[in-house]
Amino acid sequence: MAWRCSAPTNAGLIDNLTTANILSTPRIIAAMKATDRAHYSPRRPYDDAPQSLGFGATISAPHMHGHALESLAPMLRPGASVLDIGSGSGYLVAVFSKLVRPGGKVVGVEHIKELNEAAERRFVAAEGTLAKELLQKGEVVFQTADGRRGCPGEKFDAIHVGASIPVVPEVLIDQLKSPGKMFVPVGDVNEDQYIYEYTKDAEGHLTRERLFGVSYVPLGDVEYYYARGRKLVE
Ligand code: SAH
């Protein structure tokens, strides 16, 4: 069981995810080890379970972050561009930024302003001057916007969606480069949800694969989240 990956330290957690065969790509393992979850998860950072961020949002469980990173791994090369929709805690933005530099770009889109500001603060607290430099150069961007529109006008090698949506919007598929990959939970919030992997080949041909069942918060309206709490968990 994935929750058995819990450990007393970040390194121990990542080792357990590797032993459980959730992680296998050395670059992904190194980037996760170099990104201490304690900077991004207000509570129990090394438990293999989601934790509340406030506003009804959660930082996803470490095994889900692991699955997402492994799925997108072929695209996560230096110079690549990544869109993280529903970026929440900012943890994945930080891991992606380690994998795509130098020269890459990571855009986190989060619709709760307070969460987005906290994510940027956490990123700066964790990464120091490097974070400030990346933010200044626009190589890491925390954008407060409705992620259902993606990041209009740009295309990405990899798109990660951190909240579930009944139907994947065409605009998100259009924002995938050829080749490109998207990791997205699909389904209504109180119904069955599954992770889908969308792959565009170099010719722009799209394929879709259903991976496994999940339980995500919805990629929905701001009001849904504000109704679930107006206080940041710190
Ligand atoms: N990957 C993040 C997941 C956070 S939970 C992490 O591990 O920290 C999902 C996030 O999606 C929440 O922060 C929520 O506020 C955000 N979200 C939900 N609907 C959204 C929308 N329409 N646009 C942008 N963000 C959205």
Boltz pocket constraint, residues with backbone or C-beta under 6 A from the ligand:
constraints:
  - pocket:
      binder: B
      contacts: [[A, 55], [A, 57], [A, 58], [A, 59], [A, 60], [A, 85], [A, 86], [A, 87], [A, 88], [A, 89], [A, 90], [A, 91], [A, 92], [A, 109], [A, 110], [A, 111], [A, 112], [A, 115], [A, 145], [A, 146], [A, 147], [A, 148], [A, 162], [A, 163], [A, 217], [A, 218], [A, 219], [A, 220], [A, 221], [A, 225]]
      max_distance: 6.0
